[in-house]
């Protein structure tokens, strides 16, 4: 069983595709019949927003792979600068992403090694 | 962002408008960087270019793809499936929140399977923001246009990153992973027009690290449920009339 699941394409479908896609299918099942102005949809929007924020915090604080090589302080300063750039550049997500990346790259070059 | 001069007059026009909107959005850049990084990662882990591209087609959720590749190399297989599943929980409330905006009375569940597959934070953010400006009967093709444009870009860039991996500086991998939280944060903040969503965003940022620090199981799921419910309750209490 284990060796069967270790096949990269089997793993892709069973360990990658299904565990992700199941949430989309459940979303169809649970979202049918709900009205966009209903109270429950307002709650669901709040849950979705909090979850995306949770993903943000998790990746910045407990990063996977290569990002773990960047010091925590640099990651925190970069995400803060990115957000401030977004906010002060008339809420431009482009400005936020570019500024955050610039600070991350410069910070890493300055403080790592 | 270009507003439509006039509402798209056919499904094809709505699809093309969606694709053009996506091409001009910040996510075109974000997806390009993310998937070049992802392609390079799959190369480093000894997977094939076809696997890299197929995983983008089938999974279409950046964090889940990174987790799958990295845990396949280290953790047990159950751990991999569980970690992927938990990282993708966000897709459920995203789909539930989007459906009432795009669905019509006579839309069948099976007709939603393909459009819903495109849902990832990038497509969701753009669809939630712009679909209300489109006539209801054109919203699904509009969302499909956004999805096809961004997913195709992701697939192509997975291959580009795979072949570029030897040339990319070490720092690129870190920058490619960082663009996910950075773009999620600013695009969700921009879409948070109601106090409800702003509160949920802040609560999510605060609760997730606390739960993760104390190694609470299913930390992301609880972040969504607790943060979202608290935000909803606060918002309801502040509303003068119901």
Interface residues (C-beta under 8 A of the other chain):
Chain A: X2 X5 X6 X8 X9 X11 X12 X13 X14 X15 X16 X17 X18 X19 X20 X21 X22 X23 X24 X25 X26 X27 X28 X29 X30 X31 X32 X34 X35 X36 X38 X41 X42 X43 X44 X45 X46 X47 X48 X49 X50 X51 X52 X53 X54 X55 X56 X57 X58 X59 X60 X61 X62 X63 X64 X65 X66 X67 X69 X70 X75 X78 X79 X82 X83 X86 X87 X91 X93 X94 X96 X97 X100 X101 X104 X105 X108 X109
Chain B: X26 X29 X30 X41 X47 X48 X51 X54 X55 X58 X59 X60 X61 X63 X64 X65 X66 X67 X68 X70 X72 X77 X80 X81 X82 X84 X85 X87 X88 X89 X90 X91 X92 X93 X94 X95 X96 X97 X98 X99 X100 X101 X103 X109 X112 X113 X116 X117 X119 X121 X170 X171 X173 X174 X175 X176 X177 X178 X179 X180 X181 X182 X183 X184 X185 X186 X187 X188 X189 X190 X192 X196 X197 X199 X200 X201 X202 X203 X204 X205 X206 X207 X208 X209 X212 X219 X220 X221 X223 X224 X225 X226 X227 X228 X229 X231 X232 X235
